[in-house]
Amino acid sequence: MARIYGKHYGKAKSRKPYVAEFGVIPKDANITKEAIEDIIVNYAKSGKSPAMIGELLKKQHNVPYIRQYTGKRLSQILEEKGLKSEIPADLLDLMKKAVNMRKHLAANKQDKHNTLRLKRTESKIWRLVRYYTKNGYLPEDWKYNPELAALIIKGSA
């Protein structure tokens, strides 16, 4: 991000450790590639989101970077096993947020702060939909519709 009063961009950010070769498990690790993929498949079948799977692998199984251990990204593993969802996870999370905001606004019509937040959230949704349709993750005729989003969220829950 740019500085507030200057035109310069900062360099402060977290950086992943350098890995010369992906798919090579470090010597101090006590887990195999197959075991990691099995854990990912089990979590996905139990209904966990990709972000949650990554967190669980970090915290419970001491696998900080899936790609470093397996040579593949989490989404690639899920796609190979046939467990990838039709709608990308980040878009689905934003849609859940918008549906909950609309439900709140139905009960509290004068909540101006939440109406602004809903507009911002839906702007993010529209931008993501444009990106995903342009790159082929979603069909070309896919459009965001609040009523349809409520049905999708209800069906996925």
Secondary structure, DSSP 8 states (H G I E B T S, - for coil): -B-SSSS-B----------SSTT---TT----HHHHHHHHHHHHHTT--HHHHHHHHHHHH--S-HHHHHSS-HHHHHHHTT---SS-HHHHHHHHHHHHHHHHHHH-TT-HHHHHHHHHHHHHHHHHHHHHHHTTSS-TT----HHHHHHHHHHH-
